[in-house]
């Protein structure tokens, strides 16, 4: 585990043939695997708990006007892409602001987080998988007991769910020494199998943004 808890090395992944860009999401059940409950060292548990407990509002700060302008352009572009899935403007912007904030806070790409959400829940806030995983990023309830406040119902709160998803993926990425393919497998409970990482990598392409 990275001693800093969140910030880590640049992401790497194996060269894979991309699968489908999305996933079948059935009514009432999300397309998600089952994150495995594993023993956590006290030091790791403390770091993860601290990362979850920080209740800073999802408002990013920028070192320059140019950086803020780039962010606002990203926000506008992503809002247009997401409109068919989230029609209400204020809700859509709040969601994207939180996605950006939590992804950057954990040292992840916003496009990766959006791709993961697309595959895991189809952007449904109250999605529940057959295994019991909850919300946008399909967090298993045991994480609330291990590093949260013990209230799994709060995993349906938008920022709480996105934060858990980012912190858990960052934890797996650190365990896999920056190997995103293997980290995604851990996240889905299918470590070493290509189907889930391929789905997320494919979905991520739809959310990549290149400033003009």
N, C-alpha and C positions, 0 to 999 in steps of 0.2 A: 504494500500500500504506500502510495506517495505520502511522505510525512506532512506535506502541506494539505493533504486531504482532497483537493480538487484539481488544481492546475497540474497539468502533466505534459508529456512530450507530444510532438505532432502525431496525428493519427496515421496509422499505416493499415493496409489491408492486403490480403493475398489477391493475386490475379485470378479472377473467376469470370466465367461467362455469366452475364446477368440473366436472371430469370424474369418472371413477370414483374411489372412495376407496381402492382397492387395486390390485394388479397381479398378473398371472399369473406364478407362480414355478414353473418346471418342475423336476422332480427332477434334481439334479446341476448345474443351471445357474440363475443368478440373473437377475432382470429388471433389467438395468443397461446403461447406454451405455458410452461409452469416453471417459474424461477425456483431453484432448489434452495431450501433453507439449510444453510451451512453454519457451523460454529464460527463465531467471530472472536478474534483476540480482543482483549479489553481495550487495547490502544486503538484498534481499528473501529470498534464499536463507538468509542469516545469521539473519534474524528468524524464518523458518519453522523452521529447524533448531533454534534455541533453544527455540521453542515446543514442538516435538516432544520434545526431550531432557529437559525438566523432568519428573522422575520422582516428583513429589509424589503420595502416595496419594489416592484419590478420596474424601476426607472433607470435605464442605463445612463452613464455619464460618459462624456467624450473629451478627448484632449485637444480637439481642434474643431473649428467650424466645418471644415471639409469632412471630418469623420461623422459629424452629426448629419450633414446633408446626405452622405452616403447611406446612413441608417434610415433616414426618412424616405429616400428613394427605394430602399429595400422594403420598407414597411408598405409603401404604396403598391409596389409590384406584387408582393406576397398577398396583399389584400385582394387584388384583382384575381389572382390565381385561386384563392380560397373562397371566393364569393359564392360559387355553386354549392359549397359544402356548409358554409356559414353565412346565411343571407343577411343577418342583422349587422349593420356596420359597426356600431359601438362594441358589440360582443366580439366581432371578428378582430377589431384593432386591439382590444384588451387581450385577447388570446395571443395574438402575434407579438405584442410587446412583452408578454410574459415568456413566451417561447424564446425570444431573442435573449432576454435577460438571464433566464435560467440556463440556457445552453452556454452562453458566454461565461457565466459564473462557474460552470463546471468544466470549462475548457473544451467544449464540444461545438461542432458546427450547427447553426440553426437548421440548415438543410437536412442534416442527419437526423435531428430531433423530429422535424416535420415528417420525414420519411418513415421513421419508426412509429410515429403516431398514426400515420396513414395505414400502415400494415397492422398495427396492434388493435386499433379501435375504430378506424375509419372516421376519426375526428369526432367521435361520440363521447361526450362528457361522462355519461352514466353507463358506459359499456361494462358488461360483466362477462368474463369468459367461463367456459365450462369448468375450468380449474379454480374459479373464484377470483381471478385477477380483476382489478378495478380501474376504471377511469381511462383517460386519454392514453396513458403510457402503460396501462395494464399492470399495476403493481399488486403483488400478492399481499394479502392482509398480514402475514407474519412480519413483514418489514415494519409495520406500524408498532408492533410489540418490540422488535429488536432495537430500532433506532428512533422511533417516534414516540407519541404520547399514549400509545395503546388503544387508540380509537380508530379502527379501520374505516368507519363511516366518513372520516375526514379525507380519505383518499379520493373522494368525489369532488372535493374543492379544487378548483382549477390550479392555482399556484402550488398548493400542497402536492397535488399529483404530479405536476411537471417537475417540481423540485425533487421528489422522490425518484422519479424516473431518471433524471439527469445524474443524481448522486449515485444511484445504483449502477448505472452504465459506466460512470467514471470509475467506480470501485472495481468493476469487472475489467475495465480497460487497463487499470493499473495492475491488477492481478495477472493479466495476460501480456504485460510488458509492452503495451501499445498496439497489440494485434487486434484490430477492430473486428475482423472476421470471427476470431475466437471469443471475443467479449460479447458480441451479439449472440453467439451461440449460448453462452452462459445466461444472457438476459432472457432468452426464450426457453431455456431448459433443454436445448438440443445441441450442446457443444460438439463441434467437429463435423456437423452435418451442414450441407451447403444451402438447403432450401430457404431457411429463414434469413441468413445474411444476404442471399441473393435478392430476396424480396425487398429488404430494406435498402440495399444499394441501388436497386432499380427505382424504388420510390423516391429515394433521395435526389435522383437526377431531375425529377419534376420540380424540385424546390431549390435547385442551385441558382445563385444570382451572381452575375458578373457585371460590376459597375461599368457604365459606358465610358 
